[in-house]
Amino acid sequence: MEELTTNVSWTAVIVGFVAAYAVGFLWYGVIFQKAWALGNGLPEKPEKFPVMAMVLQLAGTFLYSWVFGITAAREMLATVILIVLTITCLIAAGALYRLRPPGVAMIDAGYILAMGIVLFICQAIF
């Protein structure tokens, strides 16, 4: 367990977590909301707030930020870039396997990539 916490910049992890979560709000709530909802056959504004999805998004975003913190503490830049590209590809593939339009797959995958960029920047600054 020590390797998961030693020399991790918790300031960078927390700031990155908040910033990456904010990117998601902008990404899905402002920038691509209409295109993403239409591409998934969903209403632009859901009738019921997706509480469980938001809880899982919070947890996943924190864990993603923590992974950046761990790799930064060990100076493993290439590893974190590989992780970001891997998750991006898998998210896009999952959307395409579910027969979502390519634009929806790119919105979802692009979000993972955008989060990775934000998290990388936070680790560089803090």
PEBELUR-V20713 format. One record per pair of residues at least 12 apart in sequence whose C-alpha atoms are under 7 Angstrom apart, sorted by the first residue. I is the first residue (numbers start at 1). J is the second residue. Records with the same first field share a line. If there is no record, write none. Layout:
I=J  J
This chain:
4=70
7=73
8=69  70  73
9=69
11=126
12=122  123  126
13=65  66  69
15=122
16=65  118  119  122
17=61  62  65
19=118
20=115  118  119
21=61
23=115
24=111
27=111
36=104
39=100  101  104
40=100
65=119
68=80  119  120
69=123
72=123
84=113  116
88=109  112  113
89=109
91=108  109
92=105  106  108  109
